[in-house]
Amino acid sequence: MLCQLKDWLGLSFSDSRSIFNFVDQILDQCGPWFTKCLLFRDQPNEYFTVHHRNPVEAIWGLWGDPVFTNLLVYKPGKYFQDSDCSHNSQIFHGMWSGIMWNVTQDQLPAGATLAPVIIASDKMQLTYFTGGKAAYPVYLTIGNILKPNLQACMLIAYLSVNKIARSGHSKQTLKLQNYELFHCSMVEVLATLKEAGHPMKGGVRMVVGNGETHLVWPILAAYVADYPKQFLVTCTKYGACPKCHQKANDLGNTMCSKDCTLSWTLEIIKKAQSNGKSPSGVHSLTMEDNIAGGNYTPFWTDFPLYDIHDIITPDVLHQLYQGVFKHLISWIQAVMTEEEFDSQVLSLPPVFGVCHFKNGIFGLSHVRGPERKSLAKIFLVCLAGRVDPKCIVACRSILDFIHLAQYPSHDGTTLGYMITALQS
C-alpha cells in the first residue's frame, strides 16, 4: 500500500533521511548561513561561535514573498476618526501610522521606501533535565507588513551560549566579557543592515512578489527584548531606566526625568575609555552615570537615523505578564500567604477556556507566559473576601491597563482609558 502511495504521489524518497536531504537542498529565500568565531585578546584558546545570515537578504526574502504581495505598506499615513475633519482624534494602528515613520521618511530621498526593521532577541532554555541546553536566537521582521502574524518573523542569528571560563576572572570581569561578547556578536550580525540603511548609500532595490521594484531603505526601528536584555542592549545600569535618566531608587516617582540619548550614552563611554583604564575601571566610571560601559564599542554606534533608547520597546509577554503582573503577584504575597492564595485557586471550579491549576500556582517550578495569562483571568476572584477592597481596585486597574494595552489599534480615547487605569 505504501509503495502504491509513493508511486501515485510521484515521490522520489522512501524514508525520512531522504526527505531531510531533499529539504536541505531547497534554496533558502532569505540567504545562506555563515559562521563567525569570536575570541578575547587575552583568551586566544577560547572562542565563541555565532551563526548568522545577512539581515538585508532576510528583508529581501520577506519583501519578495508572494504571500505578502498585497499586504505591504510603502508609505506612512495619518488616520483620524473625526467625522468633521477636525483631526483631533488620531488612530494609531501599524508602524506606518506612527510618528517615527513620518519623521524618518522626510530624511530619505524622494521616492524612497522605508522598511522599518524590528529586531528581537531572547536567550531561552531548551531543556531542564538533559544537560540544560540553551539557545540565543535573534529574529527580524519589518513594519511594512499589514498582518505580521503570517510567519513574517525570520531567524537571522544564533548567538553563542557557551559560558566564559571562570578561572582567574572576577565576577565583574566575567560580566563585562559577557557584555562585550553580546555587542561584538551583534556587530557581526547587523553589519550589512547598518550599511544598507545609510541615507547616502543609495538604498537597496527589492522586488515585490508581483514584480514591482522598490528602492528600499531598511532602518532599525524597534528592538524587542525582556527587561534585563534592555539594559544589555542600551548599555544601561541594571535596575535603572533604559529610556530616561531616572535612577533605580526613583523609578516610583511620578515626575518624568530627562530622556536618554544615543549621543549622551556614547559620550559617557568614550570619556571613560579615554582615561586608558582597564575594562573594570572604565565600567566603574560609566556606572557613576548609570551607564554599563566597558572597553568595547556598542553595536548600535553609527547606525543611521535612530536612537537606541527610543527604539527599545516593551512587549506584552515580557513587560506586562512576566514583568508587571509578576510583580503584582509578589505584592499580593505580602497581603496573603501562599497557602491562602492557593486555597482560593483550588476552590475555583473548572471553566471552559480557563486553565484550572489543580495543584495551585506556587508549586509550579517554572511559570511561563501562558500560565501568567491564565492566572490573570482568575486573579481578581481569588482576592475576593480576603483583602481590602482598595487592594482589589488597585489590582483591577493594573489588569485593565494590561488588557487595554493589547488593543490592535488606539486613539485618544483608548489611550485615555490606559492613563485613567494607571491613576486609579
N, C-alpha and C positions, 0 to 999 in steps of 0.2 A: 504493500500500500504506500509506504514512504517513497519507494523508488518511482511509483507511478506519479505521486505528487511532485517529486523532484523533476521528472520529465515534463509534466504538464505545466509547471511554472517556469521551466527553462532555466533552472538553477545550475550553476557551474561548480557548486561546492557540496560536500557531503557531510561535513562536520563543523563544529563551532570554530576550530582553529582556521579552517578555510575561510569562514565568514570574516573572522577578525583580520586575517591577512588581506582580504578584499577591501574591507573598510579602511585599513591603514594606507591603502594605495589611492584612496579618494583624495583629490586635491582640496586642501583646506581653503575656504573662501577668504579667510582672514589672515593668511600668510603663514609661513613656516615658523617653527620654534627654534630659538637659539639658547645656548648655554654659556653663562659667564661665571668665571671663578674669581671671587674677591678674597683678598687677604690683607692683614695688617702688616705694617712695615716691620714691627718688632716680633711678628709671629709668622715667618715665611713658610713654616711647615704646616700651618693650619689654614685651610681655605674653606670658603663658603660658596655654595653653588646657587645661582639664580637662573631659573628657566623663564624665558620671556619671548614675546614676539613683538613685532613693530606695531605700536598702537595706531599709527596712521593707516596701516593696512587693515587693521581691525575696523576702523571707521569706514574705510573703503568697502569692506565686506557688508557692513550694515547699510551703508548708503546705496549699494547696488543690489541689495536683496529684493527680489520681486515681491516678497510678502509686504514690504514697507513702501512700495511704489506710490500708493495713494494715501499713505499715512505720514508723509514727510512735510514739515513746515519749513519754508525757505526764508521767511522774513518775520520780523517782530510785529506785534499788533497790540492795540489797546481796546478793551471791550468794556462797555458800560451797559447797565440795565435801566437807565433812566429813560422813560418814555418821552420826556420833554426835551431831550438832547442837552440837558444841563451838565452832563458829565461829572456828576457829583458822586456816583457810586460805581467805582471801577471793579471789574471782576478779574480775579487772578486765578488762572487755571493751569496752563502749562508754562514752561520757561519762556516761551515766546511772548507771553502777556506780562512778564515781569519787567522791572526797571533795568536789570542787568543787560538783557539783550538789546533793549532800545538804546542804552548808553554806549555799549560796545559797538553796535552797528555804525554809529556815527564816526568811529575811529578807523573804520575799514574803508578801502577804496570803493568807489561807486560800482554797483553791480555785484559786490561780494556777497557770498552766502556764509553766514556764521553757523558753525557746528559746535554748540556748547557741549564740552566733554565733561562727563560725570565719572569720577574715579571712586571706587570703593575698595577698601581692604579690611580684612578681619582675620586674625590668626585664630584657628579653630582646632579643637581637639577631636580627632577622628575616632580613637579608641581609648578605653579606660582600663581594659583587662589584658590586652595583648601587647605590652610594650609601650603604651601611651603614645601612639602615633599621632602626629600633628601635621597641619598644612597651613600655609600662609598665602592664600590666593589674593590676586589683585584683579578687579573687574572693571570693565569700561562699558559705557553706553553713551548715547548722545541725546540732547534735549529736543531734537527736531522731530522725534517720533511721537505721534499722537497717542498710541497705545503701547507704552514701553513694556507692558507685561507679556508681549508676544515674543518671548525668547530674544529680547533685544539687548541682553546683557552678555558681553563677551569676556571670557577669561583671557587676560593678556600676560599674566606672570604668576609664577610661584616663587616667593621669596624664601630664603634659606631659613630653616627651622633648627639647624644644628646649634647646639649650645657651645658657647665660647669656653675654652679650657680655663678652669678656675685657678690652677696652680700659679702661685706667685703674684696674683692680682687681688687688689682690694675690692670690696663690694661696689664702691663708686667707680673704679676703673672698669669693671665689668659692665656696669650700667652705661657708661659713656661709650664703650665699644659697641654695645647693642644699638645705641642711638646712631653711631657712625655707620654701622652696618646697614641699618634701615635706609638712611639717607643716601648712601653710596649706591645701594641697590636700586632705589627709585630713580637716581640719576641715569643709570643704565637703561631702565625700563622706559622712561619718558623722554629720552634724549631726542628722538625724531619728532615727538609731539611739540617740544619747545621750538624746534627749528621751523616746523610747518606752520605754526600759528603766528609767527612774527609778521606784523603788517607790511614790512619791507621785503619779504621773501617772495611775494607773488602768489601765495596760496597754493592749493593742490587741486588739480582738476579731477573731479569724480563723476562717474556715470551712474545715473539712476536706473532702476530696473526697466523703465520704458525707453531707455536710450538717450535721454536728455543729459547734457553735460553741464556741470556747475563748477564755478571757481570757488572753492570752499576754504575757509579759514577755521581750522579746529583750535578752539581756545579752551583751556582748562577753566571750567565754570563752577564746579562743585566737587568737594571731596567729602565722601560719607565714611564715617568711622565711629566707633564707640568712644566713650568719654576718655579712657586712658590713651587711646590712639590719637585723639585730637591733640593732646599735649605733645606726643611724639612727633606728629606731623608739623605742628606750628612752632616747635622748639619752645614750649611754654612750661614753666614750673608746674609740676603736678599739684593739683588742688586749687590752683588759681583759675583765671578765666582765659580760655584760648582766643577770645574775641575782644576783650577790653582790659583796662589796667587795674581792674578791681582785684584786690588781694584776697587770698584764701579765707582769711578771717572776716572779710567784709562782704562776702557773697550774699549774705542775707539782707543787706541794706537795700532799701527801695530807691536810693539815689543812684542814678546812672553814672558810670565812670567814662573816661575818655577811651575812644576806640583804639585798639592796637592797629598798627600798620606794618606792612612788609618792610618799608624803609627804616622805620624805627627799630624793629627787631634786628635787622641786618646791621644797623649802626652799632647797637649794643654788642653784638657778637664780634664784629670786626675790630671794635675798640679794645675788647678784651684780648683778642688774638694778637693785636699789635704789640702787646706787652711782652711777647715772647715767652710766656709761661707754659707750663705743662698743661695737658688737657684738663687735669683736675683743677689747676689754677685758673684757667680760662672759664671753666664751669662755675667755679666759686664766684668769680667776678660778675658773670652774667646773671647768676641767681639773685644778686642784690636787686635786680630789676625784674625779677620773676621770669627770666629767660633761661632755658636749659640749653646753653650753647656748649661748644667744645672746639677742638682743633679740626673741624671739618666744615664743608660748605653745605648748607641745606639744599635739598634737591630742587626747591622752588625758586632758587636765586635766578634772576634774569628771565623768568618766564614772562611772556608778553601779556599786557592788558588785563592783569588780575592781581589781587592781593590775597595771599594765603589765608589771612584772618577773616576776610569777607566770604570766601568760598567754603569754609568749614560749615557744614550744615547738619542740623540734628535729623534723626530719623525716628520713626515710631517705635521700632523694636528696642534700640539701644538707649535712647534718651528718655523715652516715656515709660515703656513697660519694664525694661531692665534697669532703668535709672530712677525716675520719679516715683513710679509705683512700688518699686522695690524698697525705696526709702520710706514710703508711706506704710508699708508692712512693718518695717523696723520701728517706726514711730508708734504704731498700734501695740507692738510688743511691750512698750513701756507702760501701756494702759491695761492691757490684758495679758495674761500668761499664755504661753504656747499651748498648754493643755486646755485652757478656756477656749481659745480660738479654734483649736482642732475639734473640740466637742461640738461647737457650733457648725463647723463644716460637716462633720459626720452626721449631724441631725437632719441635714437637708435631704429631701427625697430626690431620687434620680429624675432628671428633667431632660426632655429631648433637646439636643443642641447645646447642652451644658455639661462640662466634664464633672463627673462625680468622683471626688477624692476619697476613696474608701478607707485610706489609711491616714487621712489628714494631709497637711502640707508641710509641716515642719520635719517630717520624717523623710522627705524627699532628699536624696543625695545631690541631685543636680536638677535645678529648676530652669527650664528653657523658656523661650518666648511664648510658645503656645500655652504652657501651663500658667504663665503670668496673665495672659489674655483671658483664659478660662476663670482664673481666680478673680479677676476684675469684675466678672459678671455676677459673682455671688458675694463680693466683698462687703457691700453695704448691709445686706440682710444678716450677715454674720455678726454685725456690730449692734444690731437692734436689741435694746434692753440691757446691753452690757456696758455701754459707755455713755458719756454725757451727750445730750442732743447737739451741743455746739461742735463736738468732735465729729459727729456724723455729718453735719453741714460742711465742715472743712473737708472731710474725705469725699463727700459728694461733689464738691466744687472742683477738686483735683481730677476726679474721674470724668466730670463734664468736660474739663479742658482737654483731657486725653482723647475723648471721643470726638470733640469738635475739631481737634487738630487733624483728624483723619478724613475730613470732608474732601471730596475730589476737587472742589473749587471754593473760593472765598470771595466775599465782597466786604464792604464796610460794616454791614450788619453782622455777619458771622464773626468777623474779627472783633467786633464789639462784644459779642457773646463770650469770646475767649477771655477778653480783658475783664469782663464782669465776673467770670468764674474765678479768675485769679484774685480778684479783690474781695470776693465774698468771705 
